[in-house]
Amino acid sequence: MYADRTPDAAWIPAFRRDEWLYPISVVGVGRIQCSLNDMLLSVLTPGIAAQRLRSVLMERRAEEDSEYIPIVMPTQATPFRIIGLTRFVFTQQWPIAILVGPREFVLACATGEVTTENGERVGYEMLQSVSRQSQIANSTAMARSQIIQARVFWEQPDGSVLVYNKVIVDAKNRVPDTLKQRMLCHSLQSFWKFVPRSVENKKLQWCLKHKKTLIHELQPWSQGMIRDSLSCAGCGLVAPRPQTKKVSTNQCELCDAWLCSDALCPQERVKMAKITNYMRVTKAPKAHSKQEEKKRVDSHVIKKQRVKNDTSTLTKKQQYEESEEFIPTFIYDVRGVEMERYD
């Protein structure tokens, strides 16, 4: 990975010079251990939701005021080909936001693959800013950044993918040049982490979308046997299941297995967050020895009885924490790393 420190070195004669005041170029080359299909699946961004998910996985702030206009959408014959036009407002994270205000981006995006005469598959992803007409630009309009980015992916015989990544940014602001280049280099480095995260997350989304078909094909028992089962999948407790037609909060998102609401049950349930599409895993505390578990059960029964006898002296938060429905909740990303905890 290297950066061009002089503006002239980043300039490409094919572009009009008057639209680019201070271009800076960064180039990154490397290898990622995945197939070309997984690579193209990871960079495929067909809408606003996928665009925001990409920003989260790239460890940057999500875009605001996003708009997306598709021109060419994927088909069965070309599943990775997409052309579109997107507009969004991007704000830097603190403390860079003190020096650089919100910037507007209007980009033409293209993703796809080609096959060479030798039969080699090559994928690509390109982003190019849409120029603003001079009569439209004025002092009251939001500052618009110019960017050109190209990624080329070569499929290798060993199953890996070679990646060439070049980005040119018109970065005329109060941020020092060295800091600008470090920010661009960090963005390129985040791409190597983004690919496996995006692939795993999109495959999990596909599994959730087709979970009924997968359950029917992979599990030896029928759906009728699952509905008739009254035992908890975590601890085996036999208890009546909720009769409501809505999806129960104690039901796993992946396998539809029913789980009891006992706080001491060694259970895990998986949910999909609506905003970031992260897998939400709710689980009980770690298991202890039989003596410790007996003490915990006795303590749990005593606390439960105390709540029933004297609820007037407890706050709502204390009543909830000491009831049987209190279960610690964690947020995991697609790598299984704990990100955030809240009660």
N, C-alpha and C positions, 0 to 999 in steps of 0.2 A: 504494500500500500504506500502511495506517495502522493504529495500535493504539489501543484504548481504555484510557486510563490510570486511569480510575475504575471500580471494580467495578460500580457501579450501571448504568453505560452499557452494560456487556456483558450485563446480565441480560435475559432474555426472560420475560415474565410467565407464559407457558404452562407453564414448568417449576416444580417445587416448590422453593421457596427454601431449605428446611431441608437439602437435600442438597448445596447448592453454597455453600461457605464463602467462597471468594475467586476468583470467575470473572474471567478476563482474555480479551479478545477481540482478534483480529487479522483484518483484511480485506485481501484482495489481489484486484485486477482487472487483467486484461491480455489479450493476444492471442497465440496460438501458431499458427505457420504449418504447419498439417497438416489433414487431413480429420477429420471427426467419427468415422469408423470407426477411424482410427488412434488418436485420443484415447481412445476407449472400450477399444480393445485394450490400450493402455498401462496403464490403471488396473484392468483386469480381474484379479482376484486370487482364483482358484478353490481355492487350497490353501496348505499351509505352505511348499512350495518356492517358489511365486510370491511369497509374502509375504516370505521371506528375500531373494530376488532383488531385490525392490522396495526393501528397506532398503539393500542394497549400492549400488544405482543412485542412491538418494537421499543417498548419502554419510553414512550413519549406521550405528551398530552394529546388527548383526542381533539379532532377538529370541531369547529363550531360553524353554525349556519351552512351546513353541507347541502349541496345539490348535486344530483347525478343524472345525466341524460345518456341512456344507452343508444348506440348507433348500430353495432353488430353484437348479437348475443351468442353464447355458445349453443351448438347443436350436437346431435348424435354423431355426425360426421367430423365435426371440429369442436370437441368439448373444451378446448383450452383457448379458443380464439374469441377475443372480445375487444371491441373498440367503443370508447365512450368519451364523454366530456364531463368533467367534474369541476365544481367550484366550492371553495371552503375558505374559512378564516382560521389562520393558525397563530397561536400565541405561545411564545417561548416560556419555558419554566423559569422560576425564580433562581438566581438573581439576574439572568440575562434579560428577563422581561422589563427590568428597570431601564435598560439601554435600548432595547428594540421593542417597539409597539406591535400591536396586531398587524398581520400581513395578509393580504388577500391573494389567493392562488386560483387561477383558472387554467386547467391543464387538459390537454388531449392525451388520452391513455390508450395503449394498445398492448395486447398480450397474445402470444400464439407460438406456433412452431412451424418449421420448414424442414424438408428432407433434401439433402444434397444429392448430387449425381452418384456419389459413392454409397448412398443408402444411409448416411449418418443423419441422426435427428439433432436439430439445433433449435432451442427455445429462445424466446426473446421477451423482453418487457421494456417499453419505451414510454417516457413522459416528456411532454414539451409544452411550455407555456404558450398561451394564446395571447397575441399582442393586442394591446389596447390602442384604438385609433386616437390620433393626436387631438382631434376635435372633441373627443369625449373626455379625455383626461383633463382634470382641473385640480386646483389646490384643495378643494373640499373632499375629494374622493380619497378612499382608503389607499394606503400605499400597497402597490402590487409588486410581488417579487417575481423575477424571471428565473426559470430553472429548466434545464435539459438533463435528462437522466436516461441512460441506456444500460440494460443488463442483457448479457448473452450467456446462454447455458449450453455447453457441449456435453453430450452423453458419452461416457467412457466405457470401454469393454469390461472393466472391473466392477461396473455398477454404480460408480460415483459420477459426479457432475462437476465439470470445470466452470467457474463463474468469472466473467469479466464485468466489472461494474465501473462506470464512469459517470460523474455528475458535475455539471457546470452550473454555478449559481452566481447571479448578479447580486453581490452582497455589499452594497454601498450603505454603511451605517456606522455608528460610533463604536462598534465592537472591534478590537484589534484583529489584525489579519491572522496572527498565530492562533487566537482563540476561535476564529471562524473555521480555520482549517482543522483544528482539533474537534470542533463540533461536527463537521462533515465526516471526519474519519471515524468518530464514535458512531455516527449513523450508519456508515458502511459496515462497521464491525457488528452492530446490532443485527444486521441482516443474517449473519451466520447463526445467531441464536433464534432469530425469528422463524426460519424455515422449518425446523423440527417442531416447534411449538404450534405453528399454523397448521401443519399437516395433521398432527395428532388431534388438534381441536376440531378441524373440519371433518375428520373421520368419526370423531365422537358425535358430532352433530348429525352426521349421516346415520349412525347407529340409533340415535334417539328418534330420528324421523321414521326409520324403518324398524323400530324395536318390536312391533307386533309380529312382523314377518320373521325376524331373527329369533324371537322367543319360540315361535311355532316350529322353526326348523332345527334349532339347537337343543331345545329341552325335550327329553323323552316323554314327559307327561303332557297332557292336553290342557287347554285353557280352562275347561270345566273342572278339572282336578285342582287347578290353582285357585279358582273362585271358591271351591268347597273347602279348601284348607283353612283351618281356624288357628293354626299354630304360628307363632312368631318365627320368622326366618333367622332371628338373631339369637334368641334364648330358648325357643321351643315352647314358650308359654301358650297355653290354650285359652283363648279369650274371644268374645264376640267381636266380629269385625264391624266397622261402621257401615250403616245401611245407605248412606247418602250416595247419590249418583255421581257427585263430583269426585275428582281425584283426591285421595286422602293425602294429608301431609306426611303420614307415616308410611307412604308407599314409595318404593325405590323407583327412580326415574328410568333406570336401565332395564330391570328385570321384572318390574311390577310386583315384587315380593312384598308381603305385608309385614310390618314391624310394630311391635307394641310400643307404648309410650312410657314404659318404666325407665327411670333415669339410670338404673344400674344395669340395664340390658347392654351387653357388648355388641351393639348393633351399629350399622353404617347405612346411611341412605344417601343417594346421589340426586342432586337437583341441578338444573341448568339456570344460571343467572340470566335474566332477560336483557340486561344492558350490555355486559361485556362478554356474554356467552362462555363464562368460566364454569367449570363443574363445581358445584357446591356440595361438599361432603359434610354431613352432620353425623357425629359419632359420640359415643359415650366415653367416660373416663377409662383409662387402661385397667385391665384386670389385675386383681390382687390375690394374695393367698387366701385359703379357705377361712382362716381365722380372721384376717382383715376384712374379707368379704362379709363374714357373719356380723362383725362389729358395724360395718357400713350399713348392712340391712337393718340391724336393730336401731341404729341411729336414725336411719331413714324413716322407720315406722314411728319412732318417738316424735320426730319432727313433724311427720304428717298428722299424728294425733294432736299435737300442740296447735297446728294450724287450724284444725277443725274445732278445737275447744276455745281458742282465743284468737280470732281473726281481727278483732277490733284494735289490738295493740300493735299490729304489724302493718307496715306500709305495703303497697301493692307490689313493689319490687321484691321485698322480703318474702311475701306470700308466694310469688312466682318462683323464686329461687329455691324455696323449701318445699314446693309441691313436686309431684311425681312427673310433671311435664317439663321440668327444667333440664335441658341437655346442652352442654357446651357446643358451640357452633364454630366451625373453622371455614376459611375460604382457601381452596387449593387452586393453583394454576395447573396447566396441562402437564407440567413436569412432576406434579405431586408435591411441590414445595409450598409450605404454609406461608400465605401472604398476609392475612389479616384475621383478627379474632375479635368477636364481639358477642355479647350476651343477648 
